[in-house]
Amino acid sequence: MKTYYVYILTNKNNTVLYTGFTDELERRINEHKRKENSKSFTAKYNCNKLIYFEEFQNINDALHREKQIKRYKRKWKENLINEKNSDWNDLSIDWYK
C-alpha cells in the first residue's frame, strides 16, 4: 500500500513556512536540502528543515490536508507544529548520514 505525506519545512531561523505533499518523503526532503530546483520557493528562502509531517494511505486525504494547512494562518500552523515538535527540530536530521 502506498503512503502519502504532507509536510512543513522552515529555514534555520524558523521565519518561513512551506507546506508540501509527496509520496516519497525522504527523497523529497533530500531534494529540498540539495536545492535541486534553484529557482524554487524553498531554495530561495532556504527552507530545508523538516519540522512537521503527517502520513496518509489515501492520496485524496493527503491532498485535502495539504490544501487545508496551506490556507490557514501562520499562528495555526505554529500550534500544529508545536503539538508534535515544540523545539522545531529537524525531523530528518539523521536520515542522510
C-alpha positions, -999 to +999 in steps of 0.1 A: +000+000+000+013+034-009+019+061+017+015+099+011+029+127+032+020+163+039+050+181+054+061+215+066+096+229+061+112+260+076+146+278+074+172+279+101+157+309+118+121+295+116+109+326+098+094+309+067+070+280+065+065+259+034+038+231+031+042+203+006+029+169-005+048+138-016+046+101-019+083+097-010+092+118+020+129+110+024+136+116-013+116+148-014+132+163+017+166+154+003+157+173-029+149+204-008+181+201+012+201+199-021+182+227-036+176+207-068+154+234-083+174+266-076+145+288-085+120+272-062+104+288-032+122+265-008+156+272-024+151+309-024+142+310+012+165+282+024+136+260+036+153+227+043+144+218+078+116+193+082+096+203+112+063+185+107+047+157+087+016+136+085+011+102+068-019+091+047-029+060+030-053+078+006-040+103-019-072+124-018-070+127+020-034+139+018-041+164-009-071+177+010-050+181+042-022+199+022-048+224+009-062+228+044-029+236+060-019+260+032-050+282+037-045+286+075-027+315+090+008+311+104-003+310+141-025+280+134+004+262+117+027+271+146+002+255+170+001+224+148+039+221+147+042+227+185+019+198+193+044+173+179+077+192+177+078+221+202+115+227+197+111+228+159+139+203+155+148+190+120+130+156+119+151+145+091+185+152+107+196+116+109+182+104+075+212+112+053+242+101+073 
